Amino acid sequence: MADELTIDIRKRYAGGPEISAALSVPLGEHAVTVLFGPSGAGKTTVLRAIAGLDTPDSGSIRYADEVWFNLAPRINLPPQKRRAAYLAQEYAVFPHLTVRANVAYGARGDAIDELLARFDLTALADRYPVQLSGGQLQRVALARALAARPRLLLLDEPLSALDAPTRVRMRADLRHLLASVQVPAIVVTHDRLEALTLGDSIAIMVDGRVRQAGPVDTVFENPADAAIAEAVGVETISPARVVTRGAGLMTVEIGTARLEAVDTGDPATEVFACIRAESVTVERSAAANPTSARNHLPARIVSLMAEGPLARLVLDCGFHLTAVVTRQSEGEMHLRTGDRVIAVVKATSVRIVPRA
């Protein structure tokens, strides 16, 4: 389609897995696509192939109606003709040049001052990179990348070089910047919160392959298989067996427990039950006023670990189920390892995927 970047490539490294990516990326002015997955999944390889910095072994890359790469007719446009700005993890600003000179490297005339103002760098124009914070360096790198008027922005782990507090602050800032520059972007990250904050759409890579793609919220809430569920941070992924179906629901058996879930319509009986920790409510005893949640599981607290304002619990419900509660709730319920509790899970919070 004319408004998409279409990628269908393969590349193999000696002694390593084959990287295979087939996806379509929207090219709207404010479109941000996240290429997400664990380290080593092949995300940077795909990004560098799009930029023209690495050559695939086979396949094609097409930007709208323009072919950037196709091995059969020997088309392989050099990076400068693709006009895709590639921003590496280390930002790669010139250490011997001032902020203004870095931005001016690819810009001319009034564009320099416009970019300095847009990225709030005017007051820092005469400083050198060594005099800047991590967040300021990132803004310089983005301004310099946009100075050449690219058609596409490619960002490889753009927040990984920052310390944790700065990363938290910069997530929202980067999203705002990407929305303001009116250039479609592809962002590589392995951080779940960055993916949720930055992306409009997402492609999940696992073991060198693109396994699922779509709107960010849809993919995170509906992983297609257990590997993707693990990649997007689902804490409980348990082998299960479907025992009954009816009225739009299915009952699955996990260990000695039974859970009700929404029927997916897939005929498989050997499945995985996937449950996010934040979808589990912990109660001391059966509630006097029962909720609409269909699953109330007697459980024992196997472990309890503080994580800042939250506490993470592993519960034995006949299978191991992870839950999170606030530290305030932990204190009010006087939760301790070994205590008996009730784990409450809505049927809509149990995602069933085929085991195959």
Order of alpha helices (4+ residues) and beta strands (2+ residues): beta-beta-beta-alpha-beta-beta-beta-alpha-beta-alpha-alpha-alpha-beta-alpha-beta-alpha-beta-beta-alpha-alpha-beta-beta-beta-beta-beta-beta-beta-beta-alpha-beta-beta
